[in-house]
Amino acid sequence: MQDAHYDQLKRTIMRLLTIDIDAYKTEQMRRRIETFVTTHGGGDAVAFERSLSTDKALLAKFRDMLTINVSEFFRDTPQFDRLHTLVLPELLERRPTLSIWSAACSNGQEPYTLAILLDELGAISRTRILATDFDRSVLPRARAGGPYGAPDLRGITPARRKRYFIDREDGTYVVDTLRARVQFAEHNLLSSAYGRDYDLIVCRNVLIYFQPDVKLAVLRKFQAALRPGGVIFIGGTEALLGAEVEGYKPLGGNFYQRPLDDLAGRRVA
Ligand SMILES: C[S@@+](CC[C@H](N)C(=O)[O-])C[C@H]1O[C@@H](n2cnc3c(N)ncnc32)[C@H](O)[C@@H]1O
């Protein structure tokens, strides 16, 4: 695709979907957009752009491709085991109540995984879980607690399947007691205001798509949003290195802590 066509298409996408394409890794984003234009528009960028403005189904499919909503319960089980056995018990020992934010939560598998672990630790009643995503099309299913299919559930043990899930005609749902523990809201990591005083922020498999300077800015905002001693849990391929780790203490695995003695906090724009 010619650069001029790509730039024009990008402007149209930003206008129609309010997604800041420039904040995401350039090559990766361009490759994905070009592949979609080839498979859904025969490679003709101008015609594709026209179709996007008129064809709602195509626009929805295109948005799904851009936002990559892939998720599953207990995605990367060893890291959730670490959360269960080391990180959460330590946080629960120090704090009477926990405030948790699952940022970029997709269809809800991640925050419900957190709710399961907290229930198993007997701490769900003293925990508040906020789950957010900027893609408003994922939130109704997340709020409904399903339906989820076999690929979503492959990390669930039979005991958890029995205790926390219920089968209905259109698929599997989390039980209502779990569903009631998670609050969902729309939030864009690039433009929405961040909350404060979180004990745990879980943000996995989205930082990897951001440009390095954008990733760093997001990590700084997370740091300011954590309480001193609070922990961020990131994705397996998103390890913090060099400048990114500044102000965070590595806790092993995919966990980093805002130091307990960091009382001043970091000022962010
Ligand atoms: C691959 S999924 C990760 C879901 C879950 N965290 C996990 O690891 O299984 C990436 C999610 O990031 C969301 N996302 C992408 N850009 C975002 C942004 N700027 N603000 C908030 N969410 C975003 C997408 O909508 C998608 O649901």
The ligand as a MOL file (V3000), in Angstrom:
LIG
                    3D

  0  0  0     0  0            999 V3000
M  V30 BEGIN CTAB
M  V30 COUNTS 27 29 0 0 0
M  V30 BEGIN ATOM
M  V30 1 C -4.9030 -9.2010 23.9450 0
M  V30 2 S -6.1590 -8.4670 24.9230 0 CHG=1
M  V30 3 C -5.5760 -8.7810 26.5650 0
M  V30 4 C -6.6900 -9.1960 27.5050 0
M  V30 5 C -6.2070 -9.6170 28.8970 0
M  V30 6 N -5.5310 -8.5320 29.5700 0
M  V30 7 C -5.2950 -10.8230 28.8170 0
M  V30 8 O -4.0770 -10.6810 28.9290 0
M  V30 9 O -5.8060 -11.9360 28.5900 0 CHG=-1
M  V30 10 C -5.7920 -6.7500 24.6840 0
M  V30 11 C -6.8920 -5.8290 25.1700 0
M  V30 12 O -6.3730 -4.5070 25.2120 0
M  V30 13 C -7.4060 -3.6140 24.8770 0
M  V30 14 N -6.7920 -2.3410 24.4980 0
M  V30 15 C -6.0400 -2.0500 23.4060 0
M  V30 16 N -5.6860 -0.7490 23.4100 0
M  V30 17 C -6.2130 -0.2190 24.5610 0
M  V30 18 C -6.2000 1.0830 25.1390 0
M  V30 19 N -5.5910 2.0900 24.5210 0
M  V30 20 N -6.8580 1.2850 26.3080 0
M  V30 21 C -7.5120 0.2610 26.9300 0
M  V30 22 N -7.5720 -0.9920 26.4280 0
M  V30 23 C -6.9250 -1.2240 25.2520 0
M  V30 24 C -8.1260 -4.3250 23.7350 0
M  V30 25 O -9.4360 -3.8360 23.5460 0
M  V30 26 C -8.0890 -5.7770 24.2250 0
M  V30 27 O -9.2660 -6.1070 24.9430 0
M  V30 END ATOM
M  V30 BEGIN BOND
M  V30 1 1 1 2
M  V30 2 1 2 3
M  V30 3 1 2 10
M  V30 4 1 3 4
M  V30 5 1 4 5
M  V30 6 1 5 6
M  V30 7 1 5 7
M  V30 8 2 7 8
M  V30 9 1 7 9
M  V30 10 1 10 11
M  V30 11 1 11 12
M  V30 12 1 11 26
M  V30 13 1 12 13
M  V30 14 1 13 14
M  V30 15 1 13 24
M  V30 16 1 14 15
M  V30 17 1 14 23
M  V30 18 2 15 16
M  V30 19 1 16 17
M  V30 20 1 17 18
M  V30 21 2 17 23
M  V30 22 1 18 19
M  V30 23 2 18 20
M  V30 24 1 20 21
M  V30 25 2 21 22
M  V30 26 1 22 23
M  V30 27 1 24 25
M  V30 28 1 24 26
M  V30 29 1 26 27
M  V30 END BOND
M  V30 END CTAB
M  END
